Amino acid sequence: MRPSPIWGDHVWPWLLVPLCIGIAIVYKSIKCRTMKQVPKEAAILTAWILAGMALVAIGLAVAVEAMERSYR
């Protein structure tokens, strides 16, 4: 049996979404005073994590593009 070739596809970045959700839920479950706060706080934290990762990815893409242009 062969593993699914997710690295060749553009599927693997979508695996970050459930990872971020899980991290946010666990973190906010520890930090919030009541469990009623957890869904809202976890959703906000998930959005912040994903936005931060997107900004870092854009920054790295710009840096790589600039480095490639400098070597031409």
C-alpha positions as CSV (number, residue, x, y, z in Angstrom):
1,M,0.0,0.0,0.0
2,R,1.4,3.4,-1.0
3,P,0.8,6.6,1.0
4,S,-1.3,9.4,-0.4
5,P,0.9,11.8,-2.4
6,I,-0.3,14.9,-0.7
7,W,3.1,16.7,-1.1
8,G,2.7,16.8,-4.9
9,D,-0.8,18.3,-4.6
10,H,-1.6,21.6,-3.0
11,V,-3.6,19.9,-0.3
12,W,-1.1,20.0,2.6
13,P,-1.6,23.7,3.5
14,W,-5.2,22.9,4.3
15,L,-4.0,20.5,7.0
16,L,-2.9,23.5,9.0
17,V,-6.6,24.5,9.6
18,P,-7.5,21.5,11.8
19,L,-4.1,21.7,13.5
20,C,-4.7,25.3,14.4
21,I,-8.2,24.6,15.6
22,G,-6.9,21.8,17.9
23,I,-4.1,23.9,19.3
24,A,-6.5,26.8,19.9
25,I,-9.1,24.7,21.7
26,V,-6.6,23.0,24.0
27,Y,-4.9,26.3,24.8
28,K,-8.1,28.1,25.5
29,S,-9.5,25.2,27.5
30,I,-6.6,25.7,29.9
31,K,-6.7,29.5,30.0
32,C,-10.4,30.4,30.0
33,R,-12.3,30.6,33.3
34,T,-15.4,29.0,32.0
35,M,-16.0,26.5,29.2
36,K,-18.6,28.8,27.7
37,Q,-15.8,31.2,26.6
38,V,-13.8,28.5,24.9
39,P,-15.5,28.3,21.4
40,K,-15.4,32.1,20.8
41,E,-11.9,32.5,22.2
42,A,-10.6,29.5,20.2
43,A,-12.2,30.8,17.0
44,I,-10.4,34.1,17.5
45,L,-7.1,32.5,18.3
46,T,-7.4,30.2,15.3
47,A,-8.0,33.2,13.0
48,W,-4.9,34.9,14.5
49,I,-2.7,31.9,14.1
50,L,-3.8,31.4,10.5
51,A,-3.4,35.1,9.7
52,G,0.1,35.0,11.2
53,M,1.0,32.0,9.2
54,A,-0.3,33.6,6.0
55,L,1.7,36.7,6.6
56,V,4.9,34.7,7.3
57,A,4.3,32.7,4.1
58,I,3.9,35.9,2.1
59,G,7.0,37.4,3.6
60,L,9.0,34.2,2.8
61,A,7.7,34.1,-0.7
62,V,8.7,37.7,-1.3
63,A,12.2,37.0,0.2
64,V,12.7,34.0,-2.0
65,E,11.6,35.9,-5.1
66,A,14.0,38.7,-4.2
67,M,16.8,36.2,-3.7
68,E,16.1,34.5,-7.0
69,R,16.1,37.8,-8.9
70,S,19.4,38.8,-7.3
71,Y,21.1,35.6,-8.6
72,R,20.0,36.1,-12.2
